[in-house]
Amino acid sequence: MTDEQQHVDKSGHRHLTLDEIKQGCVEVAGDNPDGVRICRINEELKQGITEMETIERSVTFYGSARFKEGDEFYDKARHLGGRIAKELGFTVVTGGGPGIMEAGNRGAFESGGKSVGLSIKLPMEQHNNEYVTDDVPFYFFFARKVALSFSSEVFVFFPGGFGTMDEMFEVLTLVQTGKLKPIPLVFYGVEFWTPLINFFKLTMLEKYQTISPKDMDLFTVTDDDNLVIDIVKNAKSREGNHLD
């Protein structure tokens, strides 16, 4: 029996597979493709958010799927994930794939902590890593992004590509506009993030005034694991990252 047929993770939870969600929605909506699509989106959101609601305290890791063991930021994410799980008892949440996601999940898993992956079905790059104790499958990117941002106490953005930038800018915008309650955002990797931060400051803020000075206070750029640990330790409990 394949994982797609029987989606049971290391925690013993059984989540609906993507095929089961699709088939159930076909039974509900019949031959209406828009109805099936809306149903599938609703079911993925429901399953993902329900999972996140079960987690008492968590940190979400974002970053490139392309880093491998031995790469600088893979090893740093693994180490930081382990500390967050072991020293603070927080769950590490990721997109469930390779690279930074695998590293963060691996660190938590190897430290005996809870390691959650919200995985996505993609034609390339993405495969589920073996270090998640609880895996929730997604087909729709935006449904997965909503679930990833739903209830963590801190978001940590490691270096990444277009996908990481997409997720970072979305979360940053949601916090800026008040659609997410204030939450610590950590940009990990000073050398990687500095050119972008300079663009924020010199071009967006000072030259064109497309952002406000206070927007520069929405995130912390660091290479210091101890600072990240302190940020996580002092973060307020989220109980869902949405406004009333």
Stockholm file with secondary structure:
# STOCKHOLM 1.0

chainA/1-244         MTDEQQHVDKSGHRHLTLDEIKQGCVEVAGDNPDGVRICRINEELKQGITEMETIERSVTFYGSARFKEGDEFYDKARHLGGRIAKELGFTVVTGGGPGIMEAGNRGAFESGGKSVGLSIKLPMEQHNNEYVTDDVPFYFFFARKVALSFSSEVFVFFPGGFGTMDEMFEVLTLVQTGKLKPIPLVFYGVEFWTPLINFFKLTMLEKYQTISPKDMDLFTVTDDDNLVIDIVKNAKSREGNHLD
#=GR chainA/1-244 SS CCTTTSCBCTTSCBCCCHHHHHHHHHHHHTTCHHHHHHHHHHHHHHHHHHHHHTCSSEEEEECCSCCCTTSHHHHHHHHHHHHHHHHHCCEEEECSSSTHHHHHHHHHHHTTCCEEEEEECCSSSCCCCTTCSEEEEESCHHHHHHHHTSSCSEEEECSCCHHHHHHHHHHHHHHHTTSSCCCCEEEECHHHHHHHHHIIIIIIIIISCCSCGGGGGSCEEECCHHHHHHHHHTCCCCSSSSCC
#=GC SS_cons         CCTTTSCBCTTSCBCCCHHHHHHHHHHHHTTCHHHHHHHHHHHHHHHHHHHHHTCSSEEEEECCSCCCTTSHHHHHHHHHHHHHHHHHCCEEEECSSSTHHHHHHHHHHHTTCCEEEEEECCSSSCCCCTTCSEEEEESCHHHHHHHHTSSCSEEEECSCCHHHHHHHHHHHHHHHTTSSCCCCEEEECHHHHHHHHHIIIIIIIIISCCSCGGGGGSCEEECCHHHHHHHHHTCCCCSSSSCC
//
